[in-house]
């Protein structure tokens, strides 16, 4: 009898999870595909990159941490200060300084309920195409924090496009001061090694780093979490 109840409980749990996944797929079709590619585009082109309204999500299950995604979808924060394509949101500063971002050009991301956020996150986490990210690529080796920070900010110039602290660093790329919460370390390794593997026209450069520097950068980025910035 106990075994029968246990099997029934497992069946109910499985049905609930399947319902979540199906609901998440429906929500993605209704609310996400207008801005995001949830399947790999048939043809990669500069024009597609220029016209897209949000980052690609067809490899979201390899990129994001699920718990972060569930929380973020309920309370979205700005990840890309300049939007997905900063030149479209930049405006001149009347000759008195560098161009600035026109916040009016940036549409806020919709908020989801806790149930919808969970369903969407579960559906997105199932998107794991082969050949992009090597499982176990991040070695999680001890990192000298001071040297890794210098490698990030000065030696490799990452702060030209990214910020490791709020209101500090570049804005043409996504902020990285919550990257440790947001991104899977194996993905960070793969993207730092070869961003053009994900999109051949993306403006993130291929830095031709040695494996040791890739591991140091990925290790440093994995330490950048929101709790440490409050």
C-alpha positions as CSV (number, residue, x, y, z in Angstrom):
1,X,0.0,0.0,0.0
2,X,2.8,2.4,0.9
3,X,4.5,1.6,-2.4
4,X,1.3,2.3,-4.3
5,X,1.0,5.7,-2.6
6,X,4.6,6.5,-3.3
7,X,4.1,5.7,-7.0
8,X,1.0,7.8,-7.1
9,X,2.9,10.7,-5.6
10,X,5.7,10.4,-8.1
11,X,3.1,10.3,-10.9
12,X,1.4,13.4,-9.7
13,X,4.7,15.2,-9.3
14,X,5.7,14.2,-12.9
15,X,2.4,15.4,-14.2
16,X,2.8,18.7,-12.5
17,X,6.3,19.2,-13.9
18,X,5.0,18.3,-17.4
19,X,2.2,20.9,-16.9
20,X,4.7,23.5,-15.9
21,X,6.9,22.8,-19.0
22,X,3.9,23.0,-21.3
23,X,2.7,26.2,-19.7
24,X,6.1,27.7,-19.9
25,X,6.3,26.9,-23.6
26,X,3.0,28.6,-24.2
27,X,4.1,31.6,-22.3
28,X,7.3,31.8,-24.2
29,X,5.3,31.7,-27.5
30,X,3.0,34.4,-26.2
31,X,5.5,36.8,-24.6
32,X,9.1,36.0,-25.5
33,X,9.5,35.2,-29.1
34,X,8.7,38.7,-30.3
35,X,12.0,39.8,-28.8
36,X,14.1,36.6,-28.3
37,X,15.2,33.8,-30.6
38,X,14.3,30.6,-28.7
39,X,15.3,28.4,-31.6
40,X,18.6,28.7,-33.5
41,X,18.1,31.2,-36.4
42,X,18.4,29.5,-39.8
43,X,20.8,32.1,-41.0
44,X,23.1,34.3,-38.9
45,X,23.6,37.7,-40.3
46,X,24.6,41.2,-39.3
47,X,21.1,42.4,-40.2
48,X,19.5,39.9,-37.8
49,X,21.8,41.0,-35.0
50,X,21.0,44.7,-35.7
51,X,17.2,44.1,-35.7
52,X,16.8,41.8,-32.7
53,X,15.2,43.2,-29.7
54,X,16.6,40.9,-27.0
55,X,19.4,38.4,-26.6
56,X,19.1,35.0,-28.0
57,X,17.7,32.3,-25.7
58,X,18.0,29.2,-27.8
59,X,20.9,28.1,-25.6
60,X,19.4,29.4,-22.3
61,X,19.7,26.1,-20.5
62,X,23.5,26.2,-21.0
63,X,23.8,29.8,-20.0
64,X,21.7,30.7,-17.0
65,X,21.3,29.5,-13.5
66,X,17.6,28.4,-13.0
67,X,17.1,29.9,-9.5
68,X,18.4,33.3,-10.8
69,X,16.1,33.1,-13.8
70,X,13.0,32.4,-11.7
71,X,13.8,35.4,-9.4
72,X,14.8,37.7,-12.3
73,X,11.6,37.1,-14.3
74,X,9.5,38.1,-11.3
75,X,11.6,41.3,-10.7
76,X,13.7,42.2,-13.8
77,X,16.7,44.4,-13.3
78,X,18.8,46.1,-16.0
79,X,21.5,43.8,-17.3
80,X,22.3,45.8,-20.4
81,X,22.5,49.5,-19.6
82,X,22.6,50.4,-23.3
83,X,20.0,47.8,-24.4
84,X,20.7,44.9,-26.6
85,X,22.1,47.3,-29.3
86,X,23.6,50.4,-27.6
87,X,24.0,52.5,-30.8
88,X,20.2,52.5,-31.2
89,X,19.7,54.0,-27.7
90,X,22.7,56.4,-27.6
91,X,22.3,60.1,-28.1
92,X,24.8,63.0,-28.2
93,X,25.6,65.0,-25.1
94,X,25.6,68.4,-26.8
95,X,29.3,68.3,-27.4
96,X,30.0,68.4,-23.6
97,X,31.0,64.8,-23.2
98,X,30.6,61.3,-24.5
99,X,27.3,60.0,-25.8
100,X,24.8,59.0,-23.2
101,X,22.0,56.3,-23.2
102,X,18.5,57.6,-23.8
103,X,16.6,55.6,-21.2
104,X,13.3,56.3,-23.0
105,X,14.5,54.1,-25.8
106,X,14.8,51.1,-23.5
107,X,11.6,49.1,-23.0
108,X,11.3,47.5,-19.5
109,X,11.1,43.8,-19.3
110,X,7.6,42.5,-18.3
111,X,7.3,41.0,-14.8
112,X,5.9,37.5,-14.4
113,X,4.1,35.9,-11.5
114,X,6.0,33.4,-9.4
115,X,4.1,30.5,-11.1
116,X,4.7,31.8,-14.6
117,X,8.3,32.6,-13.9
118,X,8.9,29.1,-12.7
119,X,7.1,27.6,-15.8
120,X,9.1,29.8,-18.2
121,X,12.4,29.2,-16.5
122,X,11.8,25.4,-16.6
123,X,11.0,25.6,-20.3
124,X,14.1,27.8,-21.0
125,X,16.4,25.5,-19.0
126,X,15.5,22.7,-21.4
127,X,17.1,24.5,-24.3
128,X,20.5,22.9,-24.4
129,X,21.8,22.5,-27.9
130,X,24.9,20.3,-28.3
131,X,28.3,21.6,-29.3
132,X,28.2,25.0,-27.7
133,X,29.3,24.4,-24.1
134,X,31.6,21.6,-22.7
135,X,30.4,20.3,-19.4
136,X,33.1,20.5,-16.8
137,X,35.1,23.1,-18.8
138,X,35.3,25.3,-15.8
139,X,38.0,23.8,-13.5
140,X,37.2,25.9,-10.4
141,X,40.9,26.3,-9.6
142,X,42.0,28.6,-6.8
143,X,42.3,32.2,-8.1
144,X,44.4,35.1,-6.8
145,X,41.5,37.6,-6.5
146,X,43.8,40.7,-7.0
147,X,45.5,39.3,-10.1
148,X,42.2,38.1,-11.6
149,X,40.6,41.5,-11.0
150,X,43.6,43.2,-12.7
151,X,43.4,40.7,-15.6
152,X,39.7,41.6,-16.0
153,X,40.0,45.4,-15.7
154,X,43.4,46.2,-17.1
155,X,45.3,43.4,-18.8
156,X,42.4,42.2,-20.9
157,X,40.3,45.4,-21.0
158,X,37.0,43.8,-20.1
159,X,35.8,47.0,-18.4
160,X,35.8,48.7,-21.7
161,X,32.4,47.0,-22.3
162,X,31.4,45.4,-19.0
163,X,31.1,46.5,-15.4
164,X,32.2,44.5,-12.4
165,X,30.7,47.0,-10.0
166,X,27.5,49.1,-10.3
167,X,28.1,52.4,-12.1
168,X,31.7,51.5,-13.0
169,X,33.0,50.2,-16.3
170,X,31.6,50.0,-19.8
171,X,27.9,49.7,-20.8
172,X,28.0,48.3,-24.3
173,X,28.0,44.8,-22.9
174,X,25.9,43.2,-20.1
175,X,26.9,44.0,-16.5
176,X,28.9,41.3,-14.8
177,X,28.5,42.3,-11.2
178,X,25.7,39.7,-10.8
179,X,27.3,37.2,-13.3
180,X,28.1,34.7,-10.6
181,X,24.4,34.5,-9.8
182,X,23.3,34.6,-13.4
183,X,25.7,32.6,-15.5
184,X,26.9,29.0,-15.5
185,X,30.7,28.8,-15.2
186,X,31.0,26.3,-18.1
187,X,29.2,28.8,-20.3
188,X,31.5,31.7,-19.2
189,X,34.5,29.6,-20.2
190,X,33.0,28.7,-23.6
191,X,31.9,32.3,-24.3
192,X,35.2,33.9,-23.3
193,X,37.1,31.4,-25.5
194,X,35.0,31.9,-28.6
195,X,31.9,34.2,-28.5
196,X,31.6,33.9,-32.3
197,X,30.7,30.2,-31.7
198,X,27.4,31.5,-30.3
199,X,26.9,34.1,-33.0
200,X,29.5,34.8,-35.7
201,X,28.6,38.5,-35.9
202,X,28.4,39.3,-32.2
203,X,30.6,42.3,-31.3
204,X,32.3,40.6,-28.4
205,X,35.9,40.0,-29.7
206,X,37.7,36.7,-29.8
207,X,40.6,37.4,-27.4
208,X,42.8,34.4,-28.2
209,X,43.5,33.8,-24.5
210,X,45.5,30.9,-23.2
211,X,43.6,28.3,-21.1
212,X,45.0,29.6,-17.8
213,X,43.7,33.1,-18.4
214,X,40.3,31.8,-19.5
215,X,40.1,29.9,-16.2
216,X,41.2,32.9,-14.2
217,X,38.6,35.2,-15.8
218,X,35.8,32.6,-15.5
219,X,36.8,32.1,-11.8
220,X,36.8,35.8,-11.1
221,X,33.4,36.4,-12.9
222,X,31.9,33.5,-10.9
223,X,32.7,35.4,-7.7
224,X,30.7,38.5,-8.8
225,X,27.4,38.1,-7.1
226,X,24.7,40.6,-6.1
227,X,24.9,39.8,-2.4
228,X,28.5,41.0,-2.4
229,X,27.5,44.3,-3.9
230,X,24.8,45.4,-1.5
